Amino acid sequence: MRKFKLAACLTAAAMMILSLGRTPAAQASQADLSPAAVQTNSANYYAYLPNHSIYFVDAGEGFAWAYRAIDYLAGGGVVSGVGDHLFAPGKPITRADFMVMLYRAYDMSDYSRTATFSDVPADAYYAEAVGAAETLGIAAGSSGQFLPEQEITRQDAMVFLKRTLDLTGLQFGTGSLAGYTDTAKVSDYAAEAVSALSWANIISGSGDSLLNPEKPITRAEMAALLYRALHLSSDGIYVHRPELVNVCIGDTIYTDVQIIDYKEEEPYQGLVRCLTFYQNGDGYFIELGGAEEIDQQVTYEGGRLTVDGKVMALSSDVVCVDVSPYSTLDAPVSTGGHYQTARVATLGELVTEIYYQA
């Protein structure tokens, strides 16, 4: 069971086509944050830093380079799974689904028109996205067709993304592709886009000094590509920021949270003491203490919660979480059954979160 509040939202710059005069998307105010977010220096409050996707069970091991991007986009409503909490990160993405992702990420809803492509039915789930992309000059087909169900190649994805970014008013330079051994495979129509995205650090090849321009792009690769595009500086450059992490507090997921006093050698994963957590105009910020074991002996019988032998009061909106996989529970459970140990978070004298581990 997975029930989350989606506190994360895409940045204002990412959610609009700047040159078309859009209004920036509203950011969450402090009043929208969970109770933890307005508390500081609480000795018994915690944050959970995942080393896998919170939304999708198959975006974990083997996708360390992509799961934060996937969750960022999922929290912003840009991507969705394929059912049963699966993302299918290694599966190629279709041209239709790629356009849907661009449509959502850059909020093209005001530009939806009926697509002129003969193979885009008006009632298809992707029809509005393709229509908007055609109106804006992003989508182009072949012989009157868009080929929506066809897997999109890496170079075509770059072309469509570059056309989208051109509408934001960002200016791109010419990047060197000298480090790649297969640049001769890049089609003439895609060369400018590939070069520009390389200059912007949006693309970095697929390993072994290869661009693989003619290969299909996977869903995980597309998520990483789009995440970088949505995080460009005003100069049009993406800079990797390891201090930005995804954080779970109870049933609320926050993405792009900046760790205060980030230390490169720290693992930053698992249940960690939360000293300070707040939001300002620059985003979310968190100050962390040491890691915490989920090892308290907790029982819950007859509506009474006992933690290491001490009876504790529950807040009226207490949140109960199983961290493996991260999902909310309907109510506290007795450790005499499936769950053996827990760690409780408190604000004042009340237990507000209970973190279980199977």
VOGU-3710 file (C-alpha; in Angstrom, 3 decimals, decimal comma):
1> mrkfklaacl> 0,000/0,000/0,000  1,462/3,374/-1,003  -0,217/6,611/-0,045  1,930/9,709/-0,207  1,552/13,445/-0,087  3,394/15,003/-2,992  5,162/18,035/-1,556  7,634/18,178/-4,404  6,937/20,359/-7,422  8,955/21,240/-10,481
11> taaammilsl> 10,809/24,521/-10,489  9,001/27,523/-11,900  11,464/27,835/-14,756  10,994/24,198/-15,666  7,216/24,384/-15,749  6,838/27,020/-18,392  7,784/28,001/-21,907  9,417/31,328/-21,057  9,246/32,936/-24,466  5,490/32,322/-24,617
21> grtpaaqasq> 4,744/34,470/-21,575  3,650/31,868/-19,068  3,135/32,578/-15,378  5,579/30,702/-13,121  4,110/27,750/-11,255  3,413/28,467/-7,596  5,802/27,069/-5,025  4,605/25,409/-1,838  4,408/27,813/1,093  5,637/26,972/4,566
31> adlspaavqt> 2,021/26,392/5,572  1,892/23,525/3,067  4,769/21,673/4,691  4,381/18,765/7,082  4,688/19,550/10,812  8,284/18,350/10,714  9,187/21,031/8,256  8,536/23,887/10,652  10,335/22,342/13,619  14,024/22,765/14,331
41> nsanyyaylp> 16,500/21,011/16,594  14,076/18,273/17,600  16,033/15,494/19,271  13,657/12,778/18,122  12,604/13,649/14,612  13,768/11,726/11,578  14,026/11,793/7,824  14,376/8,791/5,552  16,808/9,113/2,649  16,150/6,319/0,139
51> nhsiyfvdag> 18,789/4,667/-2,023  16,085/3,580/-4,451  12,896/4,916/-5,970  10,093/5,511/-3,494  7,423/5,217/-6,175  8,622/2,228/-8,172  9,992/-1,052/-6,844  12,026/-1,806/-9,987  13,996/1,469/-9,994  16,525/0,575/-7,340
61> egfawayrai> 19,593/-1,573/-7,704  21,232/-0,950/-11,052  19,561/2,452/-11,459  21,380/4,518/-8,850  22,068/7,087/-11,560  18,364/7,511/-12,370  16,096/6,898/-9,385  16,265/10,452/-8,015  15,349/11,823/-11,425  12,517/9,312/-11,770
71> dylagggvvs> 11,059/10,252/-8,376  11,447/13,971/-9,064  9,432/13,590/-12,260  6,910/11,257/-10,640  6,351/13,752/-7,822  5,751/16,480/-10,392  3,270/14,352/-12,324  5,512/14,173/-15,395  5,998/10,397/-15,439  3,909/7,483/-14,281
81> gvgdhlfapg> 4,543/3,789/-14,042  3,330/0,807/-15,999  1,242/-0,625/-13,158  1,865/-2,505/-9,890  4,384/0,146/-8,733  6,643/-0,673/-11,692  8,432/1,878/-13,861  10,136/-0,491/-16,337  13,273/1,698/-16,311  15,146/-0,423/-18,842
91> kpitradfmv> 12,295/-0,510/-21,353  12,515/1,696/-24,469  10,106/4,643/-24,528  7,777/5,295/-27,432  7,570/8,535/-29,370  4,069/9,074/-27,969  5,125/8,641/-24,341  8,125/10,881/-24,885  5,834/13,664/-26,089  3,548/13,174/-23,105
101> mlyraydmsd> 6,528/13,653/-20,781  7,574/16,865/-22,538  3,981/18,099/-22,574  3,634/17,663/-18,819  7,085/18,911/-17,870  6,797/22,151/-19,814  3,038/22,640/-19,357  2,023/22,866/-23,002  -1,711/22,460/-22,265  -2,604/25,889/-23,649
111> ysrtatfsdv> -1,243/24,862/-27,041  -3,140/21,629/-27,577  -4,599/21,349/-31,044  -5,832/18,443/-33,102  -2,750/16,861/-34,601  -2,640/16,646/-38,379  -0,771/13,336/-38,355  -2,856/10,560/-39,863  -1,775/8,016/-37,249  -2,672/10,109/-34,161
121> padayyaeav> -6,312/9,367/-33,265  -8,134/12,284/-31,657  -9,083/10,133/-28,656  -5,574/8,726/-28,021  -4,092/9,448/-24,575  -1,198/11,188/-26,274  -3,240/13,205/-28,792  -3,152/16,501/-26,869  0,564/16,197/-26,238  1,395/15,488/-29,880
131> gaaetlgiaa> -0,986/18,229/-31,024  0,642/20,798/-28,739  4,117/19,729/-29,821  3,117/20,052/-33,466  1,657/23,502/-32,838  4,851/24,649/-31,139  7,069/23,220/-33,860  8,537/20,527/-31,641  7,010/17,472/-33,299  7,609/16,566/-36,882
141> gssgqflpeq> 6,610/13,384/-38,588  7,368/11,561/-41,783  5,038/11,436/-44,780  2,153/12,783/-42,695  2,672/10,301/-39,864  4,093/10,685/-36,372  4,663/6,967/-35,684  3,536/7,298/-32,039  4,003/3,652/-31,076  7,501/3,442/-32,496
151> eitrqdamvf> 10,417/3,406/-30,066  12,186/6,741/-30,102  15,905/6,794/-30,779  18,376/8,635/-28,589  19,111/11,194/-31,293  15,420/11,867/-32,004  14,809/12,368/-28,283  17,612/14,921/-28,268  16,149/16,724/-31,269  12,689/17,014/-29,693
161> lkrtldltgl> 14,144/18,096/-26,361  16,370/20,726/-27,984  13,395/22,167/-29,897  11,514/22,393/-26,617  14,401/24,107/-24,856  14,712/26,612/-27,703  11,237/27,857/-26,749  12,418/28,727/-23,244  14,732/31,409/-24,597  17,897/29,671/-23,404
171> qfgtgslagy> 20,914/29,977/-25,665  23,178/26,994/-26,296  26,733/26,770/-27,518  28,401/24,121/-29,639  29,745/21,196/-27,679  32,644/19,002/-28,627  31,851/15,377/-29,436  35,497/14,446/-29,751  35,266/12,105/-26,777  32,779/9,827/-28,531
181> tdtakvsdya> 33,821/7,133/-30,973  30,530/6,827/-32,865  29,775/10,433/-33,848  29,684/9,372/-37,498  26,421/7,579/-36,727  24,684/10,824/-35,739  22,293/11,825/-38,519  22,766/15,241/-40,115  19,378/16,478/-38,872  20,336/15,626/-35,260
191> aeavsalswa> 23,925/16,865/-35,201  23,131/20,382/-33,949  20,870/19,115/-31,157  23,359/16,480/-30,018  26,157/19,026/-29,961  24,088/21,598/-28,036  22,921/19,118/-25,395  26,483/17,914/-24,969  27,593/21,521/-24,433  24,845/21,931/-21,808
201> niisgsgdsl> 25,940/18,731/-19,985  22,492/17,230/-20,547  23,950/14,217/-22,308  27,059/12,321/-21,359  26,894/9,285/-23,595  25,885/5,778/-22,596  29,262/4,450/-21,476  32,288/3,173/-23,394  32,594/6,574/-25,135  29,473/5,869/-27,176
211> lnpekpitra> 26,514/8,096/-28,012  24,513/5,237/-29,532  22,390/7,780/-31,439  20,376/5,192/-33,358  19,511/3,036/-30,341  16,179/3,423/-28,536  16,326/5,539/-25,397  15,079/3,802/-22,262  12,582/5,165/-19,773  15,315/5,638/-17,148
221> emaallyral> 17,622/7,373/-19,627  14,800/9,673/-20,670  14,050/10,540/-17,031  17,704/11,431/-16,423  17,830/13,496/-19,623  14,679/15,427/-18,759  15,726/15,963/-15,145  18,933/17,632/-16,311  17,051/19,739/-18,829  14,704/20,918/-16,082
231> hlssdgiyvh> 17,667/21,945/-13,936  19,566/24,142/-16,364  21,078/27,350/-15,091  20,221/30,691/-16,660  23,324/30,106/-18,807  21,848/26,869/-20,143  24,246/24,570/-18,298  23,429/21,571/-16,114  25,654/21,139/-13,065  25,364/17,945/-11,039
241> rpelvnvcig> 24,648/18,720/-7,388  25,128/15,680/-5,137  23,918/17,661/-2,127  20,384/17,596/-3,563  18,569/14,491/-2,356  15,101/13,036/-2,073  13,742/12,944/1,472  10,755/11,204/3,051  9,241/12,454/6,288  6,317/10,280/7,268
251> dtiytdvqii> 3,991/10,112/4,282  5,437/13,191/2,571  8,063/13,030/-0,159  10,299/16,010/-0,854  12,650/16,092/-3,834  15,669/18,290/-4,511  16,245/18,909/-0,813  19,621/20,533/-0,163  21,685/19,013/2,623  23,187/21,716/4,828
261> dykeeepyqg> 26,932/21,173/5,364  26,997/18,319/2,829  29,986/15,993/3,158  30,957/13,990/0,094  32,145/10,980/2,103  28,812/10,515/3,894  26,435/7,855/2,483  23,243/9,841/3,251  20,782/7,004/3,187  18,412/5,275/5,554
271> lvrcltfyqn> 16,784/6,752/8,639  18,658/9,854/9,773  18,074/12,320/12,583  16,421/15,475/11,233  17,717/18,550/13,047  16,332/21,295/10,807  14,072/21,220/7,795  12,657/24,303/6,137  11,740/25,949/2,867  12,529/29,374/1,506
281> gdgyfielgg> 12,480/30,950/-1,927  15,474/28,864/-2,978  13,929/25,485/-2,156  13,998/22,925/0,650  16,879/22,633/3,125  17,680/19,964/5,700  20,269/19,652/8,439  20,972/16,073/9,416  22,337/14,374/12,497  23,564/10,821/12,696
291> aeeidqqvty> 21,993/7,676/11,288  19,363/5,945/13,419  18,691/2,240/13,767  15,111/1,048/13,585  15,538/-0,958/16,753  13,078/0,268/19,374  10,793/-2,392/20,830  7,295/-1,211/20,054  3,956/-2,802/20,862  0,494/-1,556/20,070
301> eggrltvdgk> -2,352/-3,239/21,905  -5,809/-1,954/22,766  -5,001/1,479/21,356  -1,963/1,851/23,623  1,526/2,363/22,192  4,499/1,167/24,214  8,048/2,090/23,183  10,868/0,313/25,000  8,492/-0,309/27,884  7,211/3,275/28,089
311> vmalssdvvc> 3,613/4,161/27,212  3,511/7,081/24,750  0,675/9,175/23,366  -0,148/9,214/19,668  -0,951/12,362/17,726  -4,341/12,361/16,036  -2,691/12,232/12,603  0,088/9,779/13,388  1,728/8,329/10,260  2,913/4,723/10,157
321> vdvspystld> 5,464/3,710/7,553  7,078/0,466/6,442  10,473/1,463/5,050  11,011/-1,707/2,987  9,548/-0,844/0,561  8,615/2,633/1,714  4,846/2,617/2,096  2,245/3,828/4,539  0,292/1,538/6,837  -3,310/1,906/7,945
331> apvstgghyq> -2,419/2,006/11,644  0,289/1,097/14,146  0,879/-2,634/14,311  2,095/-4,908/17,066  5,718/-5,994/16,815  4,613/-9,423/17,912  3,569/-10,130/14,338  5,166/-9,310/11,003  7,058/-6,226/12,182  9,749/-6,780/14,760
341> tarvatlgel> 11,135/-3,321/15,536  10,396/0,332/14,919  11,629/3,877/15,519  9,188/6,562/16,646  9,459/10,257/15,872  8,112/12,729/18,391  7,173/16,380/18,447  6,737/17,524/21,998  5,182/14,620/23,898  3,335/13,116/20,943
351> vteiyyqa> 4,422/10,362/18,577  3,864/11,668/15,048  5,601/9,046/12,896  6,374/5,386/13,394  8,969/3,833/11,075  8,777/0,040/10,848  11,168/-2,351/9,206  10,093/-5,840/8,205
//
